[in-house]
Amino acid sequence: MDKEKIKEEVFKHSQNIDGKWKIECNAAYDVAFSCNVKISDVAKVINENNIKITKCQLGCF
């Protein structure tokens, strides 16, 4: 899958709150599933675009 397509999906599932982009952990997993890519590929896009992960399923964020 093209990195731009992953980025597009990430931003579709993200919210801009007070000028900062945020995505819920389960939404990041949904993006990985729908794009048929590894969660690590989605994580790279999230990190490169300074998007904060919220409601982490592991309690890490």
PDBQT receptor file of N, H, CA, C and O in Angstrom, charges set to zero:
ATOM      1  N   MET A   1       0.849  -1.186   0.000  1.00  0.00    +0.000 N 
ATOM      2  CA  MET A   1       0.000   0.000   0.000  1.00  0.00    +0.000 C 
ATOM      3  C   MET A   1       0.885   1.235   0.000  1.00  0.00    +0.000 C 
ATOM      4  O   MET A   1       1.921   1.281   0.662  1.00  0.00    +0.000 OA
ATOM      5  N   ASP A   2       0.466   2.203  -0.733  1.00  0.00    +0.000 N 
ATOM      6  H   ASP A   2      -0.376   2.166  -1.271  1.00  0.00    +0.000 HD
ATOM      7  CA  ASP A   2       1.144   3.487  -0.878  1.00  0.00    +0.000 C 
ATOM      8  C   ASP A   2       1.085   4.268   0.439  1.00  0.00    +0.000 C 
ATOM      9  O   ASP A   2       0.043   4.321   1.093  1.00  0.00    +0.000 OA
ATOM     10  N   LYS A   3       2.212   4.868   0.818  1.00  0.00    +0.000 N 
ATOM     11  H   LYS A   3       3.058   4.824   0.287  1.00  0.00    +0.000 HD
ATOM     12  CA  LYS A   3       2.295   5.627   2.069  1.00  0.00    +0.000 C 
ATOM     13  C   LYS A   3       1.309   6.792   2.092  1.00  0.00    +0.000 C 
ATOM     14  O   LYS A   3       0.765   7.119   3.147  1.00  0.00    +0.000 OA
ATOM     15  N   GLU A   4       1.075   7.419   0.945  1.00  0.00    +0.000 N 
ATOM     16  H   GLU A   4       1.517   7.154   0.088  1.00  0.00    +0.000 HD
ATOM     17  CA  GLU A   4       0.118   8.525   0.870  1.00  0.00    +0.000 C 
ATOM     18  C   GLU A   4      -1.301   8.054   1.160  1.00  0.00    +0.000 C 
ATOM     19  O   GLU A   4      -2.080   8.779   1.779  1.00  0.00    +0.000 OA
ATOM     20  N   LYS A   5      -1.644   6.846   0.718  1.00  0.00    +0.000 N 
ATOM     21  H   LYS A   5      -1.012   6.257   0.215  1.00  0.00    +0.000 HD
ATOM     22  CA  LYS A   5      -2.970   6.291   0.973  1.00  0.00    +0.000 C 
ATOM     23  C   LYS A   5      -3.145   6.033   2.475  1.00  0.00    +0.000 C 
ATOM     24  O   LYS A   5      -4.208   6.299   3.036  1.00  0.00    +0.000 OA
ATOM     25  N   ILE A   6      -2.099   5.516   3.115  1.00  0.00    +0.000 N 
ATOM     26  H   ILE A   6      -1.236   5.299   2.659  1.00  0.00    +0.000 HD
ATOM     27  CA  ILE A   6      -2.149   5.292   4.559  1.00  0.00    +0.000 C 
ATOM     28  C   ILE A   6      -2.338   6.629   5.272  1.00  0.00    +0.000 C 
ATOM     29  O   ILE A   6      -3.154   6.748   6.186  1.00  0.00    +0.000 OA
ATOM     30  N   LYS A   7      -1.568   7.641   4.839  1.00  0.00    +0.000 N 
ATOM     31  H   LYS A   7      -0.905   7.545   4.097  1.00  0.00    +0.000 HD
ATOM     32  CA  LYS A   7      -1.674   8.977   5.438  1.00  0.00    +0.000 C 
ATOM     33  C   LYS A   7      -3.090   9.521   5.286  1.00  0.00    +0.000 C 
ATOM     34  O   LYS A   7      -3.646  10.085   6.228  1.00  0.00    +0.000 OA
ATOM     35  N   GLU A   8      -3.663   9.355   4.123  1.00  0.00    +0.000 N 
ATOM     36  H   GLU A   8      -3.211   8.897   3.357  1.00  0.00    +0.000 HD
ATOM     37  CA  GLU A   8      -5.034   9.815   3.868  1.00  0.00    +0.000 C 
ATOM     38  C   GLU A   8      -6.015   9.146   4.829  1.00  0.00    +0.000 C 
ATOM     39  O   GLU A   8      -6.886   9.808   5.393  1.00  0.00    +0.000 OA
ATOM     40  N   GLU A   9      -5.874   7.847   5.013  1.00  0.00    +0.000 N 
ATOM     41  H   GLU A   9      -5.167   7.309   4.555  1.00  0.00    +0.000 HD
ATOM     42  CA  GLU A   9      -6.760   7.103   5.913  1.00  0.00    +0.000 C 
ATOM     43  C   GLU A   9      -6.554   7.522   7.370  1.00  0.00    +0.000 C 
ATOM     44  O   GLU A   9      -7.514   7.645   8.131  1.00  0.00    +0.000 OA
ATOM     45  N   VAL A  10      -5.294   7.739   7.748  1.00  0.00    +0.000 N 
ATOM     46  H   VAL A  10      -4.515   7.639   7.130  1.00  0.00    +0.000 HD
ATOM     47  CA  VAL A  10      -5.001   8.175   9.117  1.00  0.00    +0.000 C 
ATOM     48  C   VAL A  10      -5.705   9.498   9.406  1.00  0.00    +0.000 C 
ATOM     49  O   VAL A  10      -6.341   9.655  10.448  1.00  0.00    +0.000 OA
ATOM     50  N   PHE A  11      -5.588  10.454   8.472  1.00  0.00    +0.000 N 
ATOM     51  H   PHE A  11      -5.072  10.327   7.625  1.00  0.00    +0.000 HD
ATOM     52  CA  PHE A  11      -6.214  11.757   8.705  1.00  0.00    +0.000 C 
ATOM     53  C   PHE A  11      -7.741  11.668   8.665  1.00  0.00    +0.000 C 
ATOM     54  O   PHE A  11      -8.414  12.463   9.320  1.00  0.00    +0.000 OA
ATOM     55  N   LYS A  12      -8.294  10.728   7.918  1.00  0.00    +0.000 N 
ATOM     56  H   LYS A  12      -7.747  10.082   7.386  1.00  0.00    +0.000 HD
ATOM     57  CA  LYS A  12      -9.753  10.530   7.915  1.00  0.00    +0.000 C 
ATOM     58  C   LYS A  12     -10.239  10.109   9.291  1.00  0.00    +0.000 C 
ATOM     59  O   LYS A  12     -11.338  10.471   9.712  1.00  0.00    +0.000 OA
ATOM     60  N   HIS A  13      -9.401   9.331   9.998  1.00  0.00    +0.000 N 
ATOM     61  H   HIS A  13      -8.508   9.036   9.657  1.00  0.00    +0.000 HD
ATOM     62  CA  HIS A  13      -9.774   8.796  11.303  1.00  0.00    +0.000 C 
ATOM     63  C   HIS A  13      -9.281   9.649  12.468  1.00  0.00    +0.000 C 
ATOM     64  O   HIS A  13      -9.524   9.318  13.628  1.00  0.00    +0.000 OA
ATOM     65  N   SER A  14      -8.596  10.736  12.165  1.00  0.00    +0.000 N 
ATOM     66  H   SER A  14      -8.399  11.006  11.222  1.00  0.00    +0.000 HD
ATOM     67  CA  SER A  14      -8.047  11.618  13.197  1.00  0.00    +0.000 C 
ATOM     68  C   SER A  14      -8.957  12.822  13.412  1.00  0.00    +0.000 C 
ATOM     69  O   SER A  14      -9.825  13.127  12.593  1.00  0.00    +0.000 OA
ATOM     70  N   GLN A  15      -8.734  13.488  14.526  1.00  0.00    +0.000 N 
ATOM     71  H   GLN A  15      -8.029  13.240  15.191  1.00  0.00    +0.000 HD
ATOM     72  CA  GLN A  15      -9.471  14.710  14.836  1.00  0.00    +0.000 C 
ATOM     73  C   GLN A  15      -8.486  15.827  15.130  1.00  0.00    +0.000 C 
ATOM     74  O   GLN A  15      -7.457  15.606  15.769  1.00  0.00    +0.000 OA
ATOM     75  N   ASN A  16      -8.804  17.024  14.664  1.00  0.00    +0.000 N 
ATOM     76  H   ASN A  16      -9.640  17.203  14.146  1.00  0.00    +0.000 HD
ATOM     77  CA  ASN A  16      -7.991  18.192  14.972  1.00  0.00    +0.000 C 
ATOM     78  C   ASN A  16      -8.649  18.896  16.152  1.00  0.00    +0.000 C 
ATOM     79  O   ASN A  16      -9.700  19.523  16.015  1.00  0.00    +0.000 OA
ATOM     80  N   ILE A  17      -8.013  18.779  17.310  1.00  0.00    +0.000 N 
ATOM     81  H   ILE A  17      -7.160  18.269  17.421  1.00  0.00    +0.000 HD
ATOM     82  CA  ILE A  17      -8.543  19.360  18.538  1.00  0.00    +0.000 C 
ATOM     83  C   ILE A  17      -7.569  20.431  19.018  1.00  0.00    +0.000 C 
ATOM     84  O   ILE A  17      -6.417  20.145  19.342  1.00  0.00    +0.000 OA
ATOM     85  N   ASP A  18      -8.055  21.663  19.056  1.00  0.00    +0.000 N 
ATOM     86  H   ASP A  18      -8.991  21.895  18.792  1.00  0.00    +0.000 HD
ATOM     87  CA  ASP A  18      -7.231  22.802  19.479  1.00  0.00    +0.000 C 
ATOM     88  C   ASP A  18      -5.939  22.906  18.672  1.00  0.00    +0.000 C 
ATOM     89  O   ASP A  18      -4.888  23.239  19.219  1.00  0.00    +0.000 OA
ATOM     90  N   GLY A  19      -6.018  22.626  17.382  1.00  0.00    +0.000 N 
ATOM     91  H   GLY A  19      -6.872  22.356  16.938  1.00  0.00    +0.000 HD
ATOM     92  CA  GLY A  19      -4.860  22.750  16.508  1.00  0.00    +0.000 C 
ATOM     93  C   GLY A  19      -3.898  21.584  16.537  1.00  0.00    +0.000 C 
ATOM     94  O   GLY A  19      -2.840  21.644  15.911  1.00  0.00    +0.000 OA
ATOM     95  N   LYS A  20      -4.243  20.514  17.254  1.00  0.00    +0.000 N 
ATOM     96  H   LYS A  20      -5.103  20.465  17.763  1.00  0.00    +0.000 HD
ATOM     97  CA  LYS A  20      -3.379  19.335  17.338  1.00  0.00    +0.000 C 
ATOM     98  C   LYS A  20      -4.149  18.112  16.848  1.00  0.00    +0.000 C 
ATOM     99  O   LYS A  20      -5.293  17.885  17.242  1.00  0.00    +0.000 OA
ATOM    100  N   TRP A  21      -3.508  17.333  15.987  1.00  0.00    +0.000 N 
ATOM    101  H   TRP A  21      -2.578  17.518  15.667  1.00  0.00    +0.000 HD
ATOM    102  CA  TRP A  21      -4.141  16.131  15.463  1.00  0.00    +0.000 C 
ATOM    103  C   TRP A  21      -4.022  14.982  16.460  1.00  0.00    +0.000 C 
ATOM    104  O   TRP A  21      -2.974  14.778  17.072  1.00  0.00    +0.000 OA
ATOM    105  N   LYS A  22      -5.125  14.231  16.611  1.00  0.00    +0.000 N 
ATOM    106  H   LYS A  22      -5.976  14.397  16.114  1.00  0.00    +0.000 HD
ATOM    107  CA  LYS A  22      -5.172  13.091  17.534  1.00  0.00    +0.000 C 
ATOM    108  C   LYS A  22      -5.912  11.942  16.870  1.00  0.00    +0.000 C 
ATOM    109  O   LYS A  22      -6.849  12.148  16.099  1.00  0.00    +0.000 OA
ATOM    110  N   ILE A  23      -5.475  10.728  17.182  1.00  0.00    +0.000 N 
ATOM    111  H   ILE A  23      -4.714  10.560  17.808  1.00  0.00    +0.000 HD
ATOM    112  CA  ILE A  23      -6.141   9.535  16.679  1.00  0.00    +0.000 C 
ATOM    113  C   ILE A  23      -6.227   8.533  17.823  1.00  0.00    +0.000 C 
ATOM    114  O   ILE A  23      -5.274   8.360  18.581  1.00  0.00    +0.000 OA
ATOM    115  N   GLU A  24      -7.368   7.882  17.939  1.00  0.00    +0.000 N 
ATOM    116  H   GLU A  24      -8.143   8.023  17.323  1.00  0.00    +0.000 HD
ATOM    117  CA  GLU A  24      -7.521   6.858  18.966  1.00  0.00    +0.000 C 
ATOM    118  C   GLU A  24      -6.783   5.596  18.523  1.00  0.00    +0.000 C 
ATOM    119  O   GLU A  24      -6.719   5.286  17.334  1.00  0.00    +0.000 OA
ATOM    120  N   CYS A  25      -6.241   4.891  19.473  1.00  0.00    +0.000 N 
ATOM    121  H   CYS A  25      -6.293   5.143  20.439  1.00  0.00    +0.000 HD
ATOM    122  CA  CYS A  25      -5.460   3.686  19.212  1.00  0.00    +0.000 C 
ATOM    123  C   CYS A  25      -6.248   2.680  18.358  1.00  0.00    +0.000 C 
ATOM    124  O   CYS A  25      -5.722   2.139  17.386  1.00  0.00    +0.000 OA
ATOM    125  N   ASN A  26      -7.493   2.439  18.725  1.00  0.00    +0.000 N 
ATOM    126  H   ASN A  26      -7.920   2.879  19.515  1.00  0.00    +0.000 HD
ATOM    127  CA  ASN A  26      -8.279   1.450  17.968  1.00  0.00    +0.000 C 
ATOM    128  C   ASN A  26      -8.520   1.915  16.535  1.00  0.00    +0.000 C 
ATOM    129  O   ASN A  26      -8.654   1.085  15.636  1.00  0.00    +0.000 OA
ATOM    130  N   ALA A  27      -8.577   3.227  16.306  1.00  0.00    +0.000 N 
ATOM    131  H   ALA A  27      -8.468   3.902  17.036  1.00  0.00    +0.000 HD
ATOM    132  CA  ALA A  27      -8.740   3.753  14.950  1.00  0.00    +0.000 C 
ATOM    133  C   ALA A  27      -7.474   3.492  14.129  1.00  0.00    +0.000 C 
ATOM    134  O   ALA A  27      -7.557   3.208  12.934  1.00  0.00    +0.000 OA
ATOM    135  N   ALA A  28      -6.315   3.586  14.761  1.00  0.00    +0.000 N 
ATOM    136  H   ALA A  28      -6.247   3.816  15.731  1.00  0.00    +0.000 HD
ATOM    137  CA  ALA A  28      -5.057   3.291  14.072  1.00  0.00    +0.000 C 
ATOM    138  C   ALA A  28      -5.035   1.816  13.644  1.00  0.00    +0.000 C 
ATOM    139  O   ALA A  28      -4.594   1.497  12.540  1.00  0.00    +0.000 OA
ATOM    140  N   TYR A  29      -5.503   0.932  14.507  1.00  0.00    +0.000 N 
ATOM    141  H   TYR A  29      -5.861   1.191  15.404  1.00  0.00    +0.000 HD
ATOM    142  CA  TYR A  29      -5.596  -0.489  14.154  1.00  0.00    +0.000 C 
ATOM    143  C   TYR A  29      -6.597  -0.691  13.016  1.00  0.00    +0.000 C 
ATOM    144  O   TYR A  29      -6.368  -1.516  12.132  1.00  0.00    +0.000 OA
ATOM    145  N   ASP A  30      -7.690   0.048  13.032  1.00  0.00    +0.000 N 
ATOM    146  H   ASP A  30      -7.876   0.719  13.750  1.00  0.00    +0.000 HD
ATOM    147  CA  ASP A  30      -8.678  -0.038  11.953  1.00  0.00    +0.000 C 
ATOM    148  C   ASP A  30      -8.068   0.369  10.610  1.00  0.00    +0.000 C 
ATOM    149  O   ASP A  30      -8.339  -0.252   9.583  1.00  0.00    +0.000 OA
ATOM    150  N   VAL A  31      -7.244   1.415  10.629  1.00  0.00    +0.000 N 
ATOM    151  H   VAL A  31      -7.023   1.920  11.463  1.00  0.00    +0.000 HD
ATOM    152  CA  VAL A  31      -6.571   1.863   9.410  1.00  0.00    +0.000 C 
ATOM    153  C   VAL A  31      -5.653   0.761   8.891  1.00  0.00    +0.000 C 
ATOM    154  O   VAL A  31      -5.650   0.462   7.696  1.00  0.00    +0.000 OA
ATOM    155  N   ALA A  32      -4.881   0.162   9.779  1.00  0.00    +0.000 N 
ATOM    156  H   ALA A  32      -4.883   0.405  10.749  1.00  0.00    +0.000 HD
ATOM    157  CA  ALA A  32      -3.979  -0.918   9.376  1.00  0.00    +0.000 C 
ATOM    158  C   ALA A  32      -4.758  -2.075   8.747  1.00  0.00    +0.000 C 
ATOM    159  O   ALA A  32      -4.355  -2.626   7.722  1.00  0.00    +0.000 OA
ATOM    160  N   PHE A  33      -5.870  -2.429   9.370  1.00  0.00    +0.000 N 
ATOM    161  H   PHE A  33      -6.198  -1.982  10.202  1.00  0.00    +0.000 HD
ATOM    162  CA  PHE A  33      -6.690  -3.530   8.860  1.00  0.00    +0.000 C 
ATOM    163  C   PHE A  33      -7.284  -3.182   7.499  1.00  0.00    +0.000 C 
ATOM    164  O   PHE A  33      -7.224  -3.990   6.573  1.00  0.00    +0.000 OA
ATOM    165  N   SER A  34      -7.854  -1.989   7.372  1.00  0.00    +0.000 N 
ATOM    166  H   SER A  34      -7.903  -1.332   8.125  1.00  0.00    +0.000 HD
ATOM    167  CA  SER A  34      -8.525  -1.610   6.122  1.00  0.00    +0.000 C 
ATOM    168  C   SER A  34      -7.533  -1.409   4.977  1.00  0.00    +0.000 C 
ATOM    169  O   SER A  34      -7.875  -1.624   3.814  1.00  0.00    +0.000 OA
ATOM    170  N   CYS A  35      -6.307  -0.998   5.301  1.00  0.00    +0.000 N 
ATOM    171  H   CYS A  35      -6.029  -0.823   6.246  1.00  0.00    +0.000 HD
ATOM    172  CA  CYS A  35      -5.276  -0.806   4.269  1.00  0.00    +0.000 C 
ATOM    173  C   CYS A  35      -4.448  -2.069   4.038  1.00  0.00    +0.000 C 
ATOM    174  O   CYS A  35      -3.605  -2.117   3.142  1.00  0.00    +0.000 OA
ATOM    175  N   ASN A  36      -4.701  -3.088   4.858  1.00  0.00    +0.000 N 
ATOM    176  H   ASN A  36      -5.386  -3.048   5.586  1.00  0.00    +0.000 HD
ATOM    177  CA  ASN A  36      -3.985  -4.358   4.764  1.00  0.00    +0.000 C 
ATOM    178  C   ASN A  36      -2.470  -4.159   4.907  1.00  0.00    +0.000 C 
ATOM    179  O   ASN A  36      -1.679  -4.674   4.116  1.00  0.00    +0.000 OA
ATOM    180  N   VAL A  37      -2.089  -3.390   5.947  1.00  0.00    +0.000 N 
ATOM    181  H   VAL A  37      -2.731  -2.972   6.590  1.00  0.00    +0.000 HD
ATOM    182  CA  VAL A  37      -0.684  -3.139   6.244  1.00  0.00    +0.000 C 
ATOM    183  C   VAL A  37      -0.436  -3.417   7.726  1.00  0.00    +0.000 C 
ATOM    184  O   VAL A  37      -1.369  -3.587   8.511  1.00  0.00    +0.000 OA
ATOM    185  N   LYS A  38       0.839  -3.458   8.083  1.00  0.00    +0.000 N 
ATOM    186  H   LYS A  38       1.597  -3.320   7.446  1.00  0.00    +0.000 HD
ATOM    187  CA  LYS A  38       1.207  -3.662   9.481  1.00  0.00    +0.000 C 
ATOM    188  C   LYS A  38       0.898  -2.402  10.289  1.00  0.00    +0.000 C 
ATOM    189  O   LYS A  38       0.931  -1.290   9.761  1.00  0.00    +0.000 OA
ATOM    190  N   ILE A  39       0.601  -2.587  11.563  1.00  0.00    +0.000 N 
ATOM    191  H   ILE A  39       0.574  -3.490  11.992  1.00  0.00    +0.000 HD
ATOM    192  CA  ILE A  39       0.350  -1.449  12.447  1.00  0.00    +0.000 C 
ATOM    193  C   ILE A  39       1.600  -0.571  12.521  1.00  0.00    +0.000 C 
ATOM    194  O   ILE A  39       1.491   0.639  12.718  1.00  0.00    +0.000 OA
ATOM    195  N   SER A  40       2.765  -1.155  12.368  1.00  0.00    +0.000 N 
ATOM    196  H   SER A  40       2.853  -2.139  12.208  1.00  0.00    +0.000 HD
ATOM    197  CA  SER A  40       4.006  -0.369  12.404  1.00  0.00    +0.000 C 
ATOM    198  C   SER A  40       4.077   0.608  11.231  1.00  0.00    +0.000 C 
ATOM    199  O   SER A  40       4.646   1.691  11.367  1.00  0.00    +0.000 OA
ATOM    200  N   ASP A  41       3.510   0.241  10.084  1.00  0.00    +0.000 N 
ATOM    201  H   ASP A  41       3.048  -0.639   9.974  1.00  0.00    +0.000 HD
ATOM    202  CA  ASP A  41       3.466   1.156   8.936  1.00  0.00    +0.000 C 
ATOM    203  C   ASP A  41       2.568   2.351   9.252  1.00  0.00    +0.000 C 
ATOM    204  O   ASP A  41       2.885   3.487   8.899  1.00  0.00    +0.000 OA
ATOM    205  N   VAL A  42       1.462   2.087   9.911  1.00  0.00    +0.000 N 
ATOM    206  H   VAL A  42       1.204   1.164  10.198  1.00  0.00    +0.000 HD
ATOM    207  CA  VAL A  42       0.546   3.155  10.314  1.00  0.00    +0.000 C 
ATOM    208  C   VAL A  42       1.218   4.014  11.379  1.00  0.00    +0.000 C 
ATOM    209  O   VAL A  42       1.097   5.239  11.350  1.00  0.00    +0.000 OA
ATOM    210  N   ALA A  43       1.915   3.396  12.306  1.00  0.00    +0.000 N 
ATOM    211  H   ALA A  43       2.013   2.402  12.329  1.00  0.00    +0.000 HD
ATOM    212  CA  ALA A  43       2.603   4.131  13.371  1.00  0.00    +0.000 C 
ATOM    213  C   ALA A  43       3.642   5.095  12.795  1.00  0.00    +0.000 C 
ATOM    214  O   ALA A  43       3.794   6.210  13.293  1.00  0.00    +0.000 OA
ATOM    215  N   LYS A  44       4.352   4.675  11.758  1.00  0.00    +0.000 N 
ATOM    216  H   LYS A  44       4.228   3.768  11.354  1.00  0.00    +0.000 HD
ATOM    217  CA  LYS A  44       5.344   5.550  11.120  1.00  0.00    +0.000 C 
ATOM    218  C   LYS A  44       4.674   6.802  10.569  1.00  0.00    +0.000 C 
ATOM    219  O   LYS A  44       5.182   7.909  10.748  1.00  0.00    +0.000 OA
ATOM    220  N   VAL A  45       3.543   6.633   9.902  1.00  0.00    +0.000 N 
ATOM    221  H   VAL A  45       3.130   5.734   9.756  1.00  0.00    +0.000 HD
ATOM    222  CA  VAL A  45       2.807   7.772   9.350  1.00  0.00    +0.000 C 
ATOM    223  C   VAL A  45       2.322   8.676  10.470  1.00  0.00    +0.000 C 
ATOM    224  O   VAL A  45       2.395   9.900  10.361  1.00  0.00    +0.000 OA
ATOM    225  N   ILE A  46       1.828   8.080  11.543  1.00  0.00    +0.000 N 
ATOM    226  H   ILE A  46       1.769   7.086  11.632  1.00  0.00    +0.000 HD
ATOM    227  CA  ILE A  46       1.353   8.855  12.691  1.00  0.00    +0.000 C 
ATOM    228  C   ILE A  46       2.498   9.680  13.277  1.00  0.00    +0.000 C 
ATOM    229  O   ILE A  46       2.335  10.872  13.538  1.00  0.00    +0.000 OA
ATOM    230  N   ASN A  47       3.635   9.057  13.482  1.00  0.00    +0.000 N 
ATOM    231  H   ASN A  47       3.767   8.089  13.270  1.00  0.00    +0.000 HD
ATOM    232  CA  ASN A  47       4.789   9.765  14.052  1.00  0.00    +0.000 C 
ATOM    233  C   ASN A  47       5.308  10.850  13.122  1.00  0.00    +0.000 C 
ATOM    234  O   ASN A  47       5.623  11.950  13.575  1.00  0.00    +0.000 OA
ATOM    235  N   GLU A  48       5.402  10.559  11.829  1.00  0.00    +0.000 N 
ATOM    236  H   GLU A  48       5.147   9.665  11.461  1.00  0.00    +0.000 HD
ATOM    237  CA  GLU A  48       5.915  11.534  10.856  1.00  0.00    +0.000 C 
ATOM    238  C   GLU A  48       5.037  12.781  10.772  1.00  0.00    +0.000 C 
ATOM    239  O   GLU A  48       5.508  13.857  10.403  1.00  0.00    +0.000 OA
ATOM    240  N   ASN A  49       3.767  12.630  11.114  1.00  0.00    +0.000 N 
ATOM    241  H   ASN A  49       3.384  11.755  11.413  1.00  0.00    +0.000 HD
ATOM    242  CA  ASN A  49       2.830  13.749  11.021  1.00  0.00    +0.000 C 
ATOM    243  C   ASN A  49       2.464  14.330  12.379  1.00  0.00    +0.000 C 
ATOM    244  O   ASN A  49       1.504  15.090  12.501  1.00  0.00    +0.000 OA
ATOM    245  N   ASN A  50       3.241  13.964  13.404  1.00  0.00    +0.000 N 
ATOM    246  H   ASN A  50       4.021  13.346  13.305  1.00  0.00    +0.000 HD
ATOM    247  CA  ASN A  50       3.059  14.507  14.766  1.00  0.00    +0.000 C 
ATOM    248  C   ASN A  50       1.627  14.371  15.271  1.00  0.00    +0.000 C 
ATOM    249  O   ASN A  50       1.070  15.300  15.857  1.00  0.00    +0.000 OA
ATOM    250  N   ILE A  51       1.049  13.213  15.038  1.00  0.00    +0.000 N 
ATOM    251  H   ILE A  51       1.501  12.459  14.562  1.00  0.00    +0.000 HD
ATOM    252  CA  ILE A  51      -0.303  12.930  15.510  1.00  0.00    +0.000 C 
ATOM    253  C   ILE A  51      -0.192  12.194  16.840  1.00  0.00    +0.000 C 
ATOM    254  O   ILE A  51       0.568  11.233  16.964  1.00  0.00    +0.000 OA
ATOM    255  N   LYS A  52      -0.944  12.644  17.824  1.00  0.00    +0.000 N 
ATOM    256  H   LYS A  52      -1.560  13.425  17.723  1.00  0.00    +0.000 HD
ATOM    257  CA  LYS A  52      -0.923  12.022  19.151  1.00  0.00    +0.000 C 
ATOM    258  C   LYS A  52      -1.903  10.856  19.187  1.00  0.00    +0.000 C 
ATOM    259  O   LYS A  52      -3.027  10.965  18.698  1.00  0.00    +0.000 OA
ATOM    260  N   ILE A  53      -1.475   9.751  19.763  1.00  0.00    +0.000 N 
ATOM    261  H   ILE A  53      -0.562   9.663  20.160  1.00  0.00    +0.000 HD
ATOM    262  CA  ILE A  53      -2.339   8.592  19.952  1.00  0.00    +0.000 C 
ATOM    263  C   ILE A  53      -3.064   8.740  21.286  1.00  0.00    +0.000 C 
ATOM    264  O   ILE A  53      -2.439   9.013  22.311  1.00  0.00    +0.000 OA
ATOM    265  N   THR A  54      -4.382   8.560  21.270  1.00  0.00    +0.000 N 
ATOM    266  H   THR A  54      -4.890   8.338  20.438  1.00  0.00    +0.000 HD
ATOM    267  CA  THR A  54      -5.172   8.659  22.492  1.00  0.00    +0.000 C 
ATOM    268  C   THR A  54      -5.874   7.319  22.748  1.00  0.00    +0.000 C 
ATOM    269  O   THR A  54      -5.967   6.462  21.870  1.00  0.00    +0.000 OA
ATOM    270  N   LYS A  55      -6.352   7.177  23.956  1.00  0.00    +0.000 N 
ATOM    271  H   LYS A  55      -6.276   7.874  24.670  1.00  0.00    +0.000 HD
ATOM    272  CA  LYS A  55      -7.081   5.962  24.371  1.00  0.00    +0.000 C 
ATOM    273  C   LYS A  55      -6.347   4.690  23.951  1.00  0.00    +0.000 C 
ATOM    274  O   LYS A  55      -6.917   3.792  23.331  1.00  0.00    +0.000 OA
ATOM    275  N   CYS A  56      -5.052   4.645  24.313  1.00  0.00    +0.000 N 
ATOM    276  H   CYS A  56      -4.589   5.375  24.816  1.00  0.00    +0.000 HD
ATOM    277  CA  CYS A  56      -4.208   3.514  23.951  1.00  0.00    +0.000 C 
ATOM    278  C   CYS A  56      -4.719   2.230  24.595  1.00  0.00    +0.000 C 
ATOM    279  O   CYS A  56      -5.024   2.200  25.787  1.00  0.00    +0.000 OA
ATOM    280  N   GLN A  57      -4.805   1.200  23.818  1.00  0.00    +0.000 N 
ATOM    281  H   GLN A  57      -4.558   1.224  22.850  1.00  0.00    +0.000 HD
ATOM    282  CA  GLN A  57      -5.302  -0.085  24.306  1.00  0.00    +0.000 C 
ATOM    283  C   GLN A  57      -4.324  -0.735  25.280  1.00  0.00    +0.000 C 
ATOM    284  O   GLN A  57      -4.713  -1.580  26.086  1.00  0.00    +0.000 OA
ATOM    285  N   LEU A  58      -3.051  -0.339  25.202  1.00  0.00    +0.000 N 
ATOM    286  H   LEU A  58      -2.736   0.348  24.547  1.00  0.00    +0.000 HD
ATOM    287  CA  LEU A  58      -2.037  -0.905  26.095  1.00  0.00    +0.000 C 
ATOM    288  C   LEU A  58      -1.709   0.007  27.273  1.00  0.00    +0.000 C 
ATOM    289  O   LEU A  58      -0.959  -0.372  28.173  1.00  0.00    +0.000 OA
ATOM    290  N   GLY A  59      -2.275   1.210  27.259  1.00  0.00    +0.000 N 
ATOM    291  H   GLY A  59      -2.884   1.518  26.528  1.00  0.00    +0.000 HD
ATOM    292  CA  GLY A  59      -2.000   2.173  28.321  1.00  0.00    +0.000 C 
ATOM    293  C   GLY A  59      -0.648   2.842  28.190  1.00  0.00    +0.000 C 
ATOM    294  O   GLY A  59      -0.123   3.368  29.171  1.00  0.00    +0.000 OA
ATOM    295  N   CYS A  60      -0.071   2.831  26.985  1.00  0.00    +0.000 N 
ATOM    296  H   CYS A  60      -0.498   2.403  26.188  1.00  0.00    +0.000 HD
ATOM    297  CA  CYS A  60       1.262   3.399  26.770  1.00  0.00    +0.000 C 
ATOM    298  C   CYS A  60       1.240   4.908  26.523  1.00  0.00    +0.000 C 
ATOM    299  O   CYS A  60       2.241   5.585  26.758  1.00  0.00    +0.000 OA
ATOM    300  N   PHE A  61       0.117   5.435  26.055  1.00  0.00    +0.000 N 
ATOM    301  H   PHE A  61      -0.696   4.885  25.864  1.00  0.00    +0.000 HD
ATOM    302  CA  PHE A  61       0.067   6.852  25.670  1.00  0.00    +0.000 C 
ATOM    303  C   PHE A  61      -0.994   7.571  26.469  1.00  0.00    +0.000 C 
ATOM    304  O   PHE A  61      -1.193   8.773  26.292  1.00  0.00    +0.000 OA
TER     305      PHE A  61
